[in-house]
Amino acid sequence: MEFIKTNIKDVFIIEPRVFPDARGYFFESWKQEEFDKNIYPVQFVQDNESKSSKGVLRGLHYQRGEFSQAKLVRVVKGRVLDVAVDLRKSSPTFGKHVAVELSDENKRQLFIPRGFAHGFLVLSDEAIFTYKVDNVYAPQAEASIRYDDPTIGIDWGSLPKEEILTSPKDENGRDFKNADIFE
């Protein structure tokens, strides 16, 4: 695996070594020893999966306080634009974001540490998105920032706003200036 630093400390793009042959391909999608050596030890406790159609935007989600989560995300089928927003007040990149395309073709993964909001937009007709988390979901700690907040300024690409599908929870997310932040 190759661990690629992004412009935000502790956020990594992970590219696996893929071994194709006449039958298909093989790659290691997770290896604790490699992760510990190249990023830092994280104990993932749960795997999640979602299926979404083109134009679905999920996020920007995070959990507050002791329930915050680090995530290792990837796409099993399709393509998404994946985004992580730094909510760590003491970080020199506070309020900045990383955006990367994840797909079943590039097999990239994105590691997002605690203290970040996360979201993705489905670019293909359908996407199956899977992710590991290091803390269980706690509904009482759930929070959301609007995906179109001008302070963050995420460029979600060429999909017209009227074609973006969000949940009511995401549509009513907080503005960045009113978001819960991490110290």
Secondary structure, 3 states (H helix, E strand, C coil): CEEEECCCCCCEEEECCCEEECCEEECCCCCHHHHHHHCCCCCCCEEEEEEEECCEEEEEEEECHHHCCCEEEEEEECEEEEEEEECECCCCCCCCEEEEEEECCCCCEEEECCCEEEEEEECCCEEEEEEEECCCCCHHHEEEECCCCCCCCCCCCCCCHHHCECCHHHHCCECHHHCCCEC
